Amino acid sequence: MNRNVEQWHVGKNAVSSERGVVAAQNWMAAAAGADAMAKGGNAIDAAVACAFALNVVEPWMCGMGGSGYAVIWLAQEKRATVIDFQGVLPNSIELSDYPLDPEVPESIMGFPGVVDQANVIGYRSITIPGAVSGLSLAQKHFGRLSFDRILSSAITLADRGLPVDWYATLQIALESEDLLKFTTSASTYLPAGAPPKPEQYLALGNLAKTLKYLSDNGPDEFYSGRIAELLAKDLQAGGSRITAEDLSGYSAKIIDPLVGEHRESVLYTAGKTSGGSRLHDSLEYVAKHLDLDEPFGAHTYEVYAKALNQAFRAHKNRLGRVDRVGCTSHMSVVDSDGNMVALTYTLLNRFGSKVMLPSTGMIMNNAASYFDPRPGFPATMAGGKRINSSNMCPTICVKDNEALFSIGASGANHIVPCTMQIAGFLLDYNFSLEKALNLPRIDASGRDAICVDPDVGENILEKLGNIFNIEAAQNLVFPKLYACPSAVYRDVKTSQTFGCSDKSNPAAGAVAEAEFTIEKTAIASSFSPRA
């Protein structure tokens, strides 16, 4: 592990506003969400606008070809609800398409490897994507704006193309070997056969046309109209078993949240198939064992580590495995009325299946790897089966029927430890959002060792080392060992809102409610040095 590779300190300042705030893994997408609120939309409109904009500015993490969850707090109704838009296997899927190969490494979910990694890379790794159904369902039921206004900023960004800075170059370079296997992916993201140099914009094929068509004709076109026809044609040409009938049969679901309590507050998460059970289990342990008379420090991290280890071991016993890696995007939104959204969605791996569909310009997920290629197991692949386990943990905290904060993260099995600690910093110690997002964290997930950011200080490192096997590793841009959080907070006394995002992600940021203009989204780093 890298204990002292980088010798500077970085941090992010929280953005504050008397109106609404959007926090996301890309500040340009956050600006698109903030624009939706400036046009009269609420937090739900802003979250959906932000999510669609991420198709353009963070295509390696999420997009219309992905799936996920949204937790929504409706301030006027004083209730929380969840949109489940997880992916589904095609009805005609065959286990014979995924013959086991002992020479191939296990999949990211710990299942045996298959020939040519067909469940991880390429057309047969793709599940029916739920993103457009889920996002449009949330906006239709709970938003204020029309769908075309929601998509306007994403279309503006797509017309310009992917802004390439050094961070985008890194993300593309990490997957360049597999992107080269697919013609449209390679020609788009590796135009000269290599990762693009920063300070340019990449045209994203037919993505802008797809967004415009959805804007003009509505989201149903994605599953039963012209877009669905193009999707089915491209998918089947590449060897996928997804049909037009599979697409038309898909629907996102409105479900009840999973509910927990901590420090006289209620935490709503995305249901039993999310990371919510581990979050609630770990906070329950913290409530019983954290001595608040002790100052914040070694005792805090010790209790948090033990809480997380216990929760992850219980999860492994329930499920039989722990999901280990994946690339995801999270956004949190609050508006001036006190509505909140915590939305997490994903392509699963970085660039998902690595397939960009030529007719639509969409990067597709590789969520078939959520399922077991062997017969006779609970997670065995079967036609029409929905993803039923995830690390995603979008969370909204409510106190006295007022939404207090929204929090979530990307980072696979690092998500729950990150979300739990930030929730603990806010509820156990009443720290500000800015302090909570900038504090060093640990990562504990039931392994033999815990990972510790050495920024905790030598004294805490020594004390934790007397209790646990520790791996001291800095919170770097890459590898991402402590997840990538984005959060918003609302002071219920003053109605002032705050937003902040991961300090070590140079693209992440928060934006207060304001109109969107393309001039405000030039290529730039959002690192903020701290003394």
C-alpha positions as CSV (number, residue, x, y, z in Angstrom):
1,M,0.0,0.0,0.0
2,N,1.1,3.6,-0.6
3,R,1.5,5.4,2.6
4,N,3.2,8.6,1.5
5,V,3.2,8.8,-2.3
6,E,1.7,12.3,-2.6
7,Q,3.0,15.0,-0.3
8,W,0.3,17.6,-0.7
9,H,-3.0,18.0,1.0
10,V,-6.2,18.6,-1.0
11,G,-9.7,19.3,0.1
12,K,-13.1,20.6,-1.1
13,N,-15.0,23.6,0.2
14,A,-18.7,23.1,0.7
15,V,-20.9,25.2,-1.5
16,S,-23.7,27.0,0.4
17,S,-26.9,28.5,-0.9
18,E,-30.2,29.9,0.3
19,R,-31.8,27.9,-2.5
20,G,-30.9,24.5,-3.8
21,V,-27.6,22.6,-4.3
22,V,-26.5,19.7,-6.4
23,A,-23.5,17.6,-5.5
24,A,-22.1,15.1,-8.0
25,Q,-19.1,13.3,-9.3
26,N,-18.8,15.8,-12.2
27,W,-19.4,19.5,-11.6
28,M,-20.7,20.0,-15.1
29,A,-23.5,17.5,-14.5
30,A,-24.1,19.2,-11.1
31,A,-24.5,22.5,-13.0
32,A,-27.0,20.9,-15.3
33,G,-29.0,19.8,-12.3
34,A,-28.7,23.3,-10.7
35,D,-30.1,24.7,-14.0
36,A,-33.2,22.6,-13.7
37,M,-34.0,24.1,-10.3
38,A,-33.3,27.6,-11.7
39,K,-35.9,26.9,-14.4
40,G,-38.6,26.1,-11.7
41,G,-37.8,22.5,-11.1
42,N,-37.5,20.7,-7.8
43,A,-34.8,18.4,-6.4
44,I,-36.2,15.5,-8.4
45,D,-36.0,17.4,-11.7
46,A,-32.4,18.4,-10.8
47,A,-31.3,14.9,-10.0
48,V,-32.7,13.6,-13.3
49,A,-31.1,16.4,-15.3
50,C,-27.8,15.7,-13.6
51,A,-28.0,12.0,-14.2
52,F,-28.6,12.5,-17.9
53,A,-25.8,15.0,-18.2
54,L,-23.4,12.4,-16.7
55,N,-24.0,10.4,-20.0
56,V,-21.7,13.0,-21.6
57,V,-19.2,14.1,-19.0
58,E,-18.7,10.8,-17.0
59,P,-19.5,8.0,-19.5
60,W,-17.2,5.5,-17.9
61,M,-19.3,5.4,-14.7
62,C,-23.0,5.5,-15.7
63,G,-25.5,6.4,-18.4
64,M,-28.6,5.3,-20.1
65,G,-27.1,1.9,-20.6
66,G,-27.0,1.4,-16.8
67,S,-29.2,0.8,-13.7
68,G,-29.5,1.9,-10.1
69,Y,-31.7,3.4,-7.4
70,A,-33.1,6.8,-6.3
71,V,-34.2,7.6,-2.8
72,I,-36.5,10.6,-2.7
73,W,-37.8,12.7,0.2
74,L,-41.0,14.5,-0.5
75,A,-41.0,17.5,1.9
76,Q,-44.7,18.4,1.6
77,E,-45.9,14.8,2.0
78,K,-43.3,14.1,4.7
79,R,-42.4,10.7,3.3
80,A,-39.7,8.9,1.5
81,T,-39.9,6.6,-1.5
82,V,-37.5,4.6,-3.7
83,I,-37.2,4.0,-7.4
84,D,-35.6,0.7,-8.2
85,F,-34.3,0.7,-11.8
86,Q,-32.0,-2.3,-11.6
87,G,-31.2,-4.3,-14.7
88,V,-32.8,-7.5,-15.9
89,L,-31.5,-10.5,-17.8
90,P,-33.0,-11.2,-21.2
91,N,-35.7,-13.8,-21.3
92,S,-33.9,-16.1,-23.7
93,I,-30.6,-16.1,-21.8
94,E,-28.8,-19.5,-22.0
95,L,-26.1,-20.7,-19.5
96,S,-24.4,-22.4,-22.5
97,D,-23.4,-18.9,-23.6
98,Y,-21.2,-18.8,-20.5
99,P,-19.1,-22.0,-20.4
100,L,-16.8,-22.1,-17.4
101,D,-13.0,-21.7,-17.9
102,P,-10.7,-22.4,-15.0
103,E,-8.0,-20.3,-16.7
104,V,-10.1,-17.2,-16.5
105,P,-10.1,-15.2,-13.2
106,E,-13.3,-15.0,-11.2
107,S,-15.8,-12.3,-12.0
108,I,-16.0,-9.1,-9.9
109,M,-18.8,-10.8,-7.9
110,G,-16.7,-13.8,-7.1
111,F,-18.3,-16.2,-9.6
112,P,-16.1,-18.6,-11.7
113,G,-14.6,-17.2,-14.8
114,V,-16.1,-18.1,-18.2
115,V,-14.7,-18.4,-21.7
116,D,-13.6,-15.0,-23.1
117,Q,-15.0,-13.3,-20.0
118,A,-18.4,-13.3,-21.9
119,N,-20.2,-12.3,-18.7
120,V,-17.9,-9.3,-18.1
121,I,-16.9,-8.0,-21.5
122,G,-18.9,-7.7,-24.7
123,Y,-22.5,-8.0,-25.8
124,R,-23.5,-11.0,-23.7
125,S,-22.5,-9.3,-20.5
126,I,-25.3,-6.7,-21.1
127,T,-28.6,-6.7,-19.1
128,I,-31.7,-4.7,-20.0
129,P,-30.9,-1.2,-18.8
130,G,-33.2,0.4,-16.3
131,A,-31.9,4.0,-16.2
132,V,-34.2,5.7,-18.6
133,S,-37.2,4.0,-17.1
134,G,-36.2,4.8,-13.6
135,L,-35.2,8.4,-14.2
136,S,-38.3,9.2,-16.2
137,L,-40.5,7.5,-13.7
138,A,-39.1,9.6,-10.9
139,Q,-39.5,12.8,-12.9
140,K,-43.0,12.0,-14.1
141,H,-44.3,11.2,-10.6
142,F,-42.4,13.7,-8.5
143,G,-40.9,16.4,-10.7
144,R,-42.3,19.7,-12.0
145,L,-40.7,20.3,-15.4
146,S,-41.4,18.7,-18.7
147,F,-39.1,15.9,-19.9
148,D,-37.7,18.0,-22.8
149,R,-36.6,20.8,-20.4
150,I,-34.9,18.2,-18.2
151,L,-32.8,17.0,-21.1
152,S,-31.9,20.4,-22.5
153,S,-28.5,20.8,-20.7
154,A,-27.5,17.2,-21.4
155,I,-28.1,17.8,-25.1
156,T,-26.1,21.0,-25.0
157,L,-23.2,19.2,-23.5
158,A,-23.5,16.2,-25.9
159,D,-23.5,18.5,-28.9
160,R,-20.1,19.8,-27.7
161,G,-18.7,16.4,-26.8
162,L,-16.8,14.8,-23.9
163,P,-14.4,17.4,-22.3
164,V,-11.1,15.7,-22.0
165,D,-8.9,16.7,-19.1
166,W,-6.2,14.6,-17.5
167,Y,-8.8,12.8,-15.4
168,A,-10.8,11.7,-18.4
169,T,-7.6,10.6,-20.1
170,L,-6.8,8.4,-17.1
171,Q,-10.3,6.8,-17.1
172,I,-10.1,6.0,-20.8
173,A,-6.5,4.7,-20.5
174,L,-7.4,2.3,-17.7
175,E,-9.8,0.5,-20.1
176,S,-8.1,1.1,-23.4
177,E,-7.1,-2.5,-24.0
178,D,-10.7,-3.7,-23.9
179,L,-12.2,-0.6,-25.5
180,L,-10.1,-1.5,-28.6
181,K,-12.0,-4.7,-29.0
182,F,-15.2,-2.9,-30.1
183,T,-15.1,-0.7,-33.2
184,T,-17.4,2.1,-32.1
185,S,-16.0,2.3,-28.7
186,A,-12.4,2.4,-30.0
187,S,-13.2,5.0,-32.7
188,T,-14.9,7.2,-30.2
189,Y,-12.7,7.0,-27.1
190,L,-9.4,6.0,-28.7
191,P,-9.6,8.0,-32.0
192,A,-5.9,7.6,-32.8
193,G,-5.6,4.1,-31.3
194,A,-4.5,5.5,-28.0
195,P,-6.1,7.5,-25.1
196,P,-6.8,11.1,-26.1
197,K,-4.6,13.9,-24.9
198,P,-6.3,16.5,-22.6
199,E,-7.6,19.9,-23.7
200,Q,-10.0,18.7,-26.4
201,Y,-13.5,17.5,-26.9
202,L,-14.4,14.1,-28.2
203,A,-17.5,13.7,-30.4
204,L,-19.7,11.0,-28.8
205,G,-21.2,9.4,-31.9
206,N,-25.0,9.4,-32.0
207,L,-25.5,10.2,-28.3
208,A,-26.7,13.7,-28.9
209,K,-29.2,12.5,-31.5
210,T,-30.5,9.9,-29.1
211,L,-31.0,12.5,-26.3
212,K,-32.7,14.8,-28.8
213,Y,-35.0,12.1,-30.0
214,L,-36.0,11.2,-26.4
215,S,-36.5,14.9,-25.7
216,D,-38.8,15.3,-28.7
217,N,-40.7,12.0,-28.4
218,G,-40.6,11.0,-24.7
219,P,-38.8,8.4,-22.7
220,D,-41.2,5.5,-23.7
221,E,-39.3,5.5,-27.1
222,F,-36.4,3.9,-25.3
223,Y,-38.3,0.7,-24.6
224,S,-41.0,0.5,-27.2
225,G,-40.3,3.0,-30.0
226,R,-37.7,3.9,-32.5
227,I,-34.8,3.9,-29.9
228,A,-35.9,0.5,-28.8
229,E,-35.7,-0.8,-32.4
230,L,-32.2,0.6,-32.8
231,L,-31.1,-0.9,-29.4
232,A,-32.4,-4.3,-30.2
233,K,-30.9,-4.3,-33.7
234,D,-27.4,-3.3,-32.5
235,L,-27.5,-5.7,-29.5
236,Q,-28.5,-8.7,-31.5
237,A,-26.0,-7.9,-34.2
238,G,-23.3,-8.1,-31.6
239,G,-24.5,-11.4,-30.1
240,S,-26.7,-10.3,-27.2
241,R,-29.9,-12.2,-26.6
242,I,-31.8,-9.0,-25.6
243,T,-34.9,-8.5,-27.9
244,A,-37.4,-5.8,-28.6
245,E,-39.8,-7.7,-26.5
246,D,-37.4,-7.7,-23.5
247,L,-37.1,-3.9,-23.8
248,S,-40.8,-3.4,-24.0
249,G,-41.4,-5.6,-21.0
250,Y,-39.0,-3.7,-18.7
251,S,-40.3,-1.3,-16.0
252,A,-38.7,0.5,-13.1
253,K,-40.4,0.0,-9.7
254,I,-41.5,2.3,-7.0
255,I,-40.8,0.5,-3.7
256,D,-40.7,1.2,0.0
257,P,-37.4,2.4,1.5
258,L,-35.4,0.4,4.0
259,V,-35.7,2.3,7.3
260,G,-33.2,2.6,10.1
261,E,-32.6,5.0,13.0
262,H,-29.6,6.7,14.5
263,R,-29.2,9.5,17.1
264,E,-33.0,10.3,17.0
265,S,-32.8,10.5,13.2
266,V,-34.4,8.3,10.5
267,L,-32.3,7.0,7.6
268,Y,-34.0,5.9,4.4
269,T,-32.0,3.7,2.1
270,A,-32.8,1.9,-1.2
271,G,-34.3,-1.3,0.0
272,K,-33.0,-4.8,1.0
273,T,-31.2,-5.4,-2.3
274,S,-29.0,-2.3,-1.8
275,G,-26.2,-1.7,0.7
276,G,-28.7,-0.3,3.1
277,S,-28.9,-3.4,5.4
278,R,-25.1,-3.1,6.0
279,L,-25.4,0.6,6.7
280,H,-28.2,0.1,9.2
281,D,-26.4,-2.8,10.9
282,S,-23.2,-0.9,11.3
283,L,-24.9,2.2,12.7
284,E,-26.8,0.0,15.2
285,Y,-23.5,-1.3,16.4
286,V,-22.1,2.2,16.7
287,A,-25.1,3.4,18.7
288,K,-24.4,0.6,21.2
289,H,-20.6,0.9,21.5
290,L,-19.4,4.4,20.7
291,D,-18.6,6.4,23.8
292,L,-19.5,10.0,23.0
293,D,-17.7,11.2,26.1
294,E,-14.4,10.1,24.4
295,P,-13.0,12.7,22.0
296,F,-13.2,12.1,18.3
297,G,-10.2,10.0,17.4
298,A,-8.8,6.5,17.7
299,H,-11.9,5.3,19.7
300,T,-14.1,6.5,16.9
301,Y,-12.3,4.7,14.1
302,E,-12.0,1.6,16.3
303,V,-15.8,1.4,16.8
304,Y,-16.5,2.3,13.2
305,A,-14.2,-0.5,12.0
306,K,-15.7,-3.1,14.3
307,A,-19.2,-2.1,13.2
308,L,-18.4,-2.3,9.5
309,N,-16.6,-5.7,9.9
310,Q,-19.5,-7.2,11.7
311,A,-22.0,-5.8,9.2
312,F,-20.1,-7.1,6.2
313,R,-19.6,-10.6,7.7
314,A,-23.3,-10.8,8.4
315,H,-24.0,-9.7,4.8
316,K,-21.6,-12.4,3.5
317,N,-23.4,-15.0,5.6
318,R,-26.8,-13.9,4.2
319,L,-25.6,-13.7,0.5
320,G,-22.7,-16.1,0.4
321,R,-20.4,-13.4,-1.2
322,V,-19.4,-9.8,-1.0
323,D,-19.5,-7.7,-4.2
324,R,-15.9,-6.4,-4.6
325,V,-15.5,-3.8,-7.3
326,G,-17.4,-1.7,-9.8
327,C,-17.6,1.8,-11.1
328,T,-20.7,3.9,-10.2
329,S,-21.8,7.5,-9.9
330,H,-23.7,9.2,-7.1
331,M,-25.5,12.5,-6.9
332,S,-27.3,14.2,-4.0
333,V,-29.7,17.1,-4.4
334,V,-31.7,19.4,-2.1
335,D,-34.0,22.2,-3.1
336,S,-35.3,25.3,-1.3
337,D,-38.5,23.5,-0.3
338,G,-36.6,20.8,1.5
339,N,-37.1,18.0,-1.0
340,M,-34.0,15.7,-1.3
341,V,-32.8,13.0,-3.6
342,A,-30.0,10.5,-3.3
343,L,-29.4,8.8,-6.6
344,T,-26.8,6.2,-7.5
345,Y,-26.5,4.4,-10.8
346,T,-23.9,2.5,-12.7
347,L,-22.6,0.6,-15.7
348,L,-21.0,-1.8,-13.1
349,N,-17.4,-1.9,-14.4
350,R,-15.6,1.2,-15.8
351,F,-17.2,1.6,-19.3
352,G,-19.4,-1.4,-18.4
353,S,-19.3,-4.0,-21.1
354,K,-16.9,-1.7,-23.1
355,V,-19.6,-1.8,-25.9
356,M,-20.7,1.5,-27.4
357,L,-23.8,0.9,-29.5
358,P,-23.3,2.5,-32.9
359,S,-26.9,3.6,-33.6
360,T,-27.4,5.4,-30.2
361,G,-23.9,6.3,-29.0
362,M,-24.7,4.6,-25.6
363,I,-22.2,2.7,-23.5
364,M,-23.8,-0.4,-22.2
365,N,-23.5,-2.1,-18.8
366,N,-22.0,-5.5,-18.0
367,A,-24.4,-6.4,-15.2
368,A,-24.7,-10.1,-16.4
369,S,-21.7,-10.5,-14.1
370,Y,-24.0,-10.0,-11.1
371,F,-25.2,-13.5,-11.8
372,D,-23.8,-17.0,-11.3
373,P,-22.9,-18.8,-14.6
374,R,-23.3,-22.2,-12.8
375,P,-26.7,-23.9,-12.5
376,G,-28.5,-24.6,-9.2
377,F,-27.4,-21.5,-7.2
378,P,-29.6,-18.7,-5.8
379,A,-27.9,-16.2,-8.1
380,T,-27.9,-18.5,-11.2
381,M,-28.6,-16.7,-14.5
382,A,-32.2,-17.1,-15.6
383,G,-34.4,-15.4,-18.0
384,G,-36.1,-12.2,-16.7
385,K,-34.1,-12.3,-13.4
386,R,-33.6,-8.8,-11.8
387,I,-30.4,-7.7,-10.1
388,N,-31.0,-8.4,-6.5
389,S,-27.8,-7.4,-4.7
390,S,-25.8,-4.3,-4.8
391,N,-23.3,-2.2,-2.8
392,M,-25.1,1.0,-3.9
393,C,-26.3,2.9,-0.8
394,P,-28.1,6.2,-1.6
395,T,-29.3,7.5,1.8
396,I,-31.5,10.3,3.1
397,C,-31.5,11.3,6.8
398,V,-34.6,12.9,8.2
399,K,-35.0,14.4,11.7
400,D,-38.4,15.6,13.0
401,N,-39.9,15.2,9.6
402,E,-37.3,17.5,8.0
403,A,-34.7,16.1,5.6
404,L,-31.3,16.7,7.1
405,F,-28.8,15.3,4.5
406,S,-28.5,13.1,1.5
407,I,-25.4,11.0,1.1
408,G,-24.1,8.3,-1.2
409,A,-20.9,7.3,-3.0
410,S,-19.4,5.2,-5.8
411,G,-16.7,2.6,-5.2
412,A,-18.3,-0.9,-4.9
413,N,-17.5,-2.5,-1.5
414,H,-16.0,0.8,-0.4
415,I,-19.5,2.5,-0.7
416,V,-21.0,1.4,2.6
417,P,-18.0,2.1,4.8
418,C,-17.7,5.6,3.3
419,T,-21.5,6.4,3.6
420,M,-21.6,5.0,7.2
421,Q,-18.6,7.1,8.4
422,I,-19.9,10.3,6.9
423,A,-23.3,9.7,8.4
424,G,-21.6,9.0,11.7
425,F,-19.5,12.2,11.5
426,L,-22.6,14.2,10.9
427,L,-24.9,12.5,13.5
428,D,-22.4,11.3,16.2
429,Y,-20.4,14.5,16.3
430,N,-22.5,17.1,14.6
431,F,-19.6,18.0,12.3
432,S,-20.3,20.3,9.3
433,L,-20.8,18.8,5.9
434,E,-17.5,20.2,4.7
435,K,-15.6,18.8,7.7
436,A,-17.3,15.4,7.3
437,L,-16.4,15.1,3.6
438,N,-12.8,16.1,4.2
439,L,-12.0,14.0,7.2
440,P,-9.8,11.0,6.6
441,R,-11.6,7.6,6.6
442,I,-10.9,4.0,7.1
443,D,-12.2,1.1,5.0
444,A,-13.4,-2.1,6.7
445,S,-15.4,-4.8,5.0
446,G,-14.9,-8.0,7.0
447,R,-11.4,-8.7,5.6
448,D,-8.4,-9.7,7.8
449,A,-7.1,-6.1,7.6
450,I,-8.6,-2.6,7.6
451,C,-7.3,0.1,5.3
452,V,-6.5,3.5,7.0
453,D,-5.8,6.8,5.5
454,P,-2.5,8.0,7.2
455,D,-4.0,11.5,7.4
456,V,-5.7,10.2,10.6
457,G,-2.3,10.9,12.2
458,E,0.5,8.7,13.6
459,N,-1.1,8.5,17.0
460,I,-4.3,7.0,15.7
461,L,-2.4,4.8,13.3
462,E,-0.4,3.3,16.2
463,K,-3.5,2.8,18.3
464,L,-5.4,1.1,15.5
465,G,-2.4,-1.0,14.7
466,N,-2.6,-2.4,18.2
467,I,-6.1,-3.7,17.6
468,F,-6.3,-4.5,13.8
469,N,-4.0,-5.5,11.0
470,I,-3.8,-2.2,9.1
471,E,-2.9,-1.2,5.6
472,A,-1.9,2.5,5.6
473,A,-2.8,4.0,2.2
474,Q,-3.4,7.5,1.1
475,N,-6.7,8.7,-0.4
476,L,-5.5,9.0,-4.0
477,V,-7.2,9.8,-7.3
478,F,-6.3,6.2,-8.3
479,P,-6.6,3.6,-7.0
480,K,-9.8,4.7,-5.3
481,L,-9.7,3.0,-1.9
482,Y,-12.2,5.1,0.2
483,A,-15.1,5.6,-2.3
484,C,-16.2,8.8,-3.9
485,P,-18.9,10.5,-1.9
486,S,-21.3,13.4,-2.8
487,A,-23.6,14.9,-0.2
488,V,-26.0,17.8,0.5
489,Y,-27.1,19.1,3.9
490,R,-30.0,21.4,4.9
491,D,-29.9,23.4,8.1
492,V,-33.5,23.0,9.2
493,K,-33.4,26.1,11.4
494,T,-32.2,28.6,8.7
495,S,-33.1,26.6,5.5
496,Q,-29.5,27.2,4.3
497,T,-28.3,24.4,2.0
498,F,-24.8,23.0,1.5
499,G,-23.2,20.6,-0.9
500,C,-19.8,18.9,-1.1
501,S,-18.1,16.1,-3.0
502,D,-15.1,13.9,-2.8
503,K,-11.9,15.8,-2.2
504,S,-9.7,13.5,-4.2
505,N,-11.9,13.4,-7.4
506,P,-10.8,16.3,-9.5
507,A,-14.0,16.4,-11.5
508,A,-16.4,16.1,-8.5
509,G,-18.2,19.2,-7.2
510,A,-21.3,20.9,-5.9
511,V,-23.2,23.7,-7.7
512,A,-25.8,26.0,-6.2
513,E,-29.1,26.7,-8.1
514,A,-28.3,28.8,-11.2
515,E,-28.9,28.8,-14.9
516,F,-26.6,26.7,-17.0
517,T,-24.5,28.2,-19.8
518,I,-21.9,26.3,-21.9
519,E,-19.3,29.0,-21.1
520,K,-19.3,27.9,-17.5
521,T,-18.4,24.4,-18.3
522,A,-14.9,24.8,-19.8
523,I,-12.3,22.1,-19.2
524,A,-10.9,22.7,-15.7
525,S,-9.8,20.9,-12.6
526,S,-11.8,21.4,-9.5
527,F,-9.0,20.6,-7.0
528,S,-9.0,23.0,-4.2
529,P,-5.7,23.1,-2.3
530,R,-5.8,23.4,1.5
531,A,-3.0,24.6,3.7
